[in-house]
């Protein structure tokens, strides 16, 4: 039997749960430690708890680590609209300001990485360092999806998400068994174990989370030929003006390693890339020690506010 969905989104641990309001939305943020802020953004189909290892390691290293549930996930508001990257990036900027910090290092995995790239271009005043994990620059992701048949095959699940009602039912059917399928398919290791998978499955059963998580994908596909999609691509085309650490699992089952190639062209203030062997789309989960060994020394090189 799965754990209670409302209990997993406020799981106990060496962190503090906070509800903060930003960009006309309420967000659940889990914090640990003191020092310069590092904001952690999850991807699909997870939630803030995916950063539990880094909440501990960053706090131990002298940082204020904060993992937020994105709009539509976990303990955050499940709004009817607002699942385009520009709105989600404004959410991130608003949370940083609401937490009382002038800026943060923003670490984002998967969809969280796309939002992190966007926040760095649209709100450069609050992003002092950018760490996309399992996510190339948005322009390159779009180009790969359109131009690379292999990458398009890996992303065909998102095309299936364009149907009304059906994807939500599929995501929640059999106690959200499809969530575990995605986690295994995209990882490059034996992760996750059954207990970990059960937590993510339970979180998907929080009412309306399945629908909201699908809305991210609906915007991404439907916007390709539309004006709002072209406007977004233009908005993020300017290279970011902060240092970038790109972390990617060599065996990523969702985003090809070669789809990341060229991301350095969008990093005007320095670019470091680390390809981690033996892991896939969730390197921070699959090998936390290797992930931290790439992340923590790089953060130390950044000037502090």
Secondary structure, DSSP 8 states (H G I E B T S, - for coil): ----HHHHTT--SSSEEEEEEETTEEEEEEEE--SSEEEEE--TT--GGGGHHHHHHHHHTT-EEEEE--TTSTTS---SS--SHHHHHHHHHHHHHHTT-S-EEEEEETHHHHHHHHHHHH-TTSEEEEEEES---HHHHHHHHHH-HHHHHHTHHHHHTTSTTHHHHHHHHHHHHHHHHHHHHH-SSS---HHHHHHHHHHHTSTTHHHHHHHHHHHHHHTTTSHHHHHHHHHT-S-BSS-EEEEEETT-SSS-HHHHTTGGGGBTT-EEEEEETT--TTHHHHTHHHHHHHHHHHHHTS---
